[in-house]
Amino acid sequence: MIRRDRDSTTTQRRTLHPAKVGDGHDESASLVVLQGQRLGQRVDVAAAPVTIGRAPECEFQIVDRSVSRQHARIWREPSGYRIKDLDSTNKTLLNDQPIIEAELKDGDHISIGACVLKFMDRSSVEARYHDEIYQLATMDPLTGLYNRRHFLELLDRELARSASHARPLALLIVDLDHFKSINDRHGHPAGDVVLRQVSAALDACMRDDAILARIGGEEFAAILPEHGIEAATEFARRLCGAVAALTLDAQAGTRRVTVSIGVANWRAGMALVGDLMRAADAQLYRAKQSGRNRVCSEAVS
Ligand SMILES: Nc1nc2c(ncn2[C@@H]2O[C@H](COP(=O)(O)OP(=O)(O)OP(=O)(O)O)[C@@H](O)[C@H]2O)c(=O)[nH]1
């Protein structure tokens, strides 16, 4: 399953698969971050123009002080791709030369503040190579979900977005109950089957704008944009029920598993990702202590 980000970059595919030749993406060009924030990330440039800048409404947002709120725009014309500087403070450089507007060619380097992007013809072998490397760096190979490091980067960005729009955001931490005993009794491969099936069940419940990741051995986390504590808690209860109702494959050694879930909401004053993670973790601890197979949240008991 591939889900597109609201800013049309590749980062919010909750589950990642390498782009295939001939899957329709080949027609668009792409930008890869070679240096700076969001290193390795690729963004497609297709029919719709892409604005690069610090502002949350930019299609490609780079949260860095050296980048103007609306720094540069790239778009496609019948003759090829073009780039225009949007009167940025630090200028847009194309292959180290400041530009106002210019044509883009395969392999061009674009400097946006402290960030360097490489422009590539989407059909090039190099673009696919970057895609593969990026996905290896951001995904968990067992489940196909995002890995912890990438999840924390996305949480950072989503928090900035929620703060700037004063919109709610919830974080769920989901932990399998008594998972060690499954490994001990049925072996590690059986535990892996459980992890894969549970991650697929969680993924199937997610809305398009949710971000799901495996952040530890038997621990998952989900970012729910636009969710207050009540809605997030209700959603977490549905997740809990979906996992409890799951009939696992015979290779899992056991037919049933349950999860405990901690829920926390982003609040003004919670500047750091760590604050929100700690708040959700404290609720997860409560859920484990009070019997497992349940949801605990900050405001709802
Ligand atoms: N099969 C498998 N097991 C893993 C993986 N990563 C971590 N684990 C195991 O996950 C288990 C986690 O055990 P604990 O932290 O004790 O948690 P638990 O048994 O689920 O207990 P509670 O969380 O308190 O309900 C350990 O046995 C780890 O070896 C993995 O990728 N595959």
The ligand as an ORCA input file, in Angstrom:
! r2SCAN-3c Opt
* xyz 0 1
  N      10.383    -12.544     16.740
  C      10.874    -11.356     17.025
  N      10.990    -10.981     18.327
  C      11.482     -9.754     18.602
  C      11.893     -8.851     17.604
  N      12.345     -7.711     18.201
  C      12.206     -7.901     19.537
  N      11.678     -9.124     19.795
  C      11.347     -9.747     21.075
  O      10.289     -9.056     21.700
  C      10.248     -9.477     23.066
  C       9.862     -8.285     23.923
  O       9.691     -8.757     25.220
  P       9.263     -7.848     26.442
  O       9.859     -6.481     26.282
  O       9.579     -8.613     27.680
  O       7.734     -7.625     26.265
  P       6.484     -8.618     26.392
  O       6.827    -10.049     26.594
  O       5.614     -8.315     25.202
  O       5.806     -8.116     27.726
  P       4.809     -6.885     27.937
  O       5.171     -5.796     26.951
  O       5.054     -6.466     29.334
  O       3.408     -7.388     27.724
  C      11.647    -10.033     23.377
  O      11.544    -11.446     23.538
  C      12.449     -9.723     22.116
  O      13.416    -10.710     21.835
  C      11.791     -9.287     16.241
  O      12.112     -8.575     15.284
  N      11.262    -10.508     16.005
*
